[in-house]
Amino acid sequence: MPAPDIQQQPLPYVARLAPRTIDTITLVVLHCTELPDLATARSYGERVLYDSGTGASGHWYIDRDGRIVEYVPATRVAHHVRGYNTHSVGIELVNTGRFPHWYDSRHQAMDAPYPHAQITALVALLAHLQRTLPALREIAGHEDLDTDCVEASDDPALTVPRKRDPGPMFPWDAVLAQVPLRRIGV
């Protein structure tokens, strides 16, 4: 399988992210943006949230049409999943998820499908990463690793999952049938 076309669009703070060697990367974490489009995801990624002058972002973003954009190179530690960043890379799939009511207990359904072009691009990117990241052996969804619950925004007596992505519409079986990575955290 040829390498996919990956557009380079580094985040403004990418040089402030901790460097690492690619042989330390063992895990890929799949996310959905839970935002309406790639442009909104970019604006969220550019927000500075930490004292280091960096923010929260995945490494690669895949739009609904299959376009792949790299915001952070694998040689930098991106902030995409608590507790796993140093040895993982993050792939964000543009999908509305629970947008815009992430923590409202009445809006927890994640029923937006992942288009075929997006999943095809994901499989191509995962195959490319397996060829270029020598220690990559595992895969997980964000929801598999961050299982905390938070207070519901509509009712403080209720809790909802902090993270649910990539969510119930993600075709795990189809992806894992094409990419020999071991799913962890389930």
N, C-alpha and C positions, 0 to 999 in steps of 0.2 A: 504494500500500500504506500503510495507516495506521501510525502509530508504535506499536510494541509497548508493552505494559504492563511497565514497569520499576520494581521495588520498590527504594526507596532505603534502603540499610543501610550507611552509611559506616563504615569501619574506625576504631577509636579514634584512630589516629595520622594520619589523612588530612591534617590541617592541617600536618603536618611534612613531607609529600611536596613536592618542588619544584613550584612553579607553572609553567604554560606557557600559551601561547595555542593555540587549536584549529587555527590555520592552519599550525602546525608538524608536525601529525600526518599522516604519509604512509602508514603501515603498520599493519595489524591482524595480530596474531599469535594463532593458535589453539592452545590448550592442552587437555589433559585433566587433571583434578585428580589422577589416580592415587590417589584416596582413595574410601572406600566411599559417602560421602554429602555433601550440602551442609553439614550441621552440622559435620562433621569438617573440611571445607575452610575453613569460617569460623574454626574454632579455629586452624588452621595459619596463616591469613591474619593473625590477631591477634597472633601471636608476634612479639616485637621481636627482630630479628636484627642490626641495624646500629647504629652509634654515633649515628646521626641520630634514633634512637628509632622507627624504622620497620621494616617486615618485607617479606616477599615476598608479592605478591598480584597478581591480574589486576584489570582494571577491572570487568568484568561476569562473572557466573557464571550458567550456564544448567543448571538441574536436568533430570533425566531426563523430567519431565512437561512441560517447556517453560517453566517459571517462570524469569524473568530477574531477577536481583538485581544492583544496582550497589553495589560496595564502594568504588570510587575513581572520582571524576568524571574525564572526559577532560581537564579543565583541570589535572590533577595527574599527575606522572610516577610511575607505579607500577613496582615492581621485579618484572618478570615474565620478562625474557629478557636475558641478558648482551649488552651492546654495542648494543642497539637501543632501550632504554627511552625515551630523550629524544624520539624521533620516532614512537613507536608506542603503540598501545593493545592490551591483552590481553583475550581472551575465554577463560574457563575452562569447559569442558564437564564436568559431573560424570560420571566414568567411572572404573572401578577400575584400568584400565591394568595395571601390574605390582604393585599393592598386595598385600601389605605387604612384598614381597621385591624392592624396586626394583632393586637391584644384584646380586642372586643370579643367576649365569649359568644356573641351571636353571629360572628363572622369568621369562624375558624375553618370553614370548608376551603379546600384548595382544589378547585375543580377545573382549572385551565389546563388543557392538554399541552403536551410538548410536541410540536410539529415534527414530521418526519425529517425535514432538512436539518433541523436543530440536532436531533438524535444522531443522524448520519455524521454530522460535523463533530459531535462529541466523540463518537467511536473513532473517527479518524484522528482526533487530537489525542485520545487516550493511547491509541496504537503508536503514535509518534512519541509520546512521553515515555512509553515502555522502551522504545528504541534509544532514547536520548538520556534517560535518567536510570543509571545502572542498578540502583537499589530499589526501585519502585516495584512493590509487590502487593500493596493493599489499596483498597478503596472503601469509602464510607460516605454516607449522606450526612449532612450537617446535623440532621435530627437524630442520627445514630450516636453522635458524640456529645452533643449538648442537649441533655435531657432535662434541664432545669425547667421549672414552671415559674411564672410570674403572676402577679396580681392582675386580674382582668381589668381593662380600662373602663368597662361599663358597670362593674360590680366588684368592689373590693373584697367581698366574701368569696369570690370565685377565683380560681387560678386557671391559666391556660399555658400550653407549652411555649417556652421562649423561642424555640426554633422548630419548624416543621418541614424544612426543606431538605431535599427536593420535593417531598410530599407524595401523596398517594397516587397521583397521576404519572409519576416517573416510571418508565418501563425497565425496572431493574433486570428482569429475566432476559429481555432482549439485549440489553447492553452487556451483561455479564456473559452471555453466550458468545459474544464476539470479541471480548477482551478478557484475557486470563489474569484477572486480578482477584484477590481474595477479599470478600466483603467482611469488614469488621464492625463491631459495635451493635450487632443485631442479635 
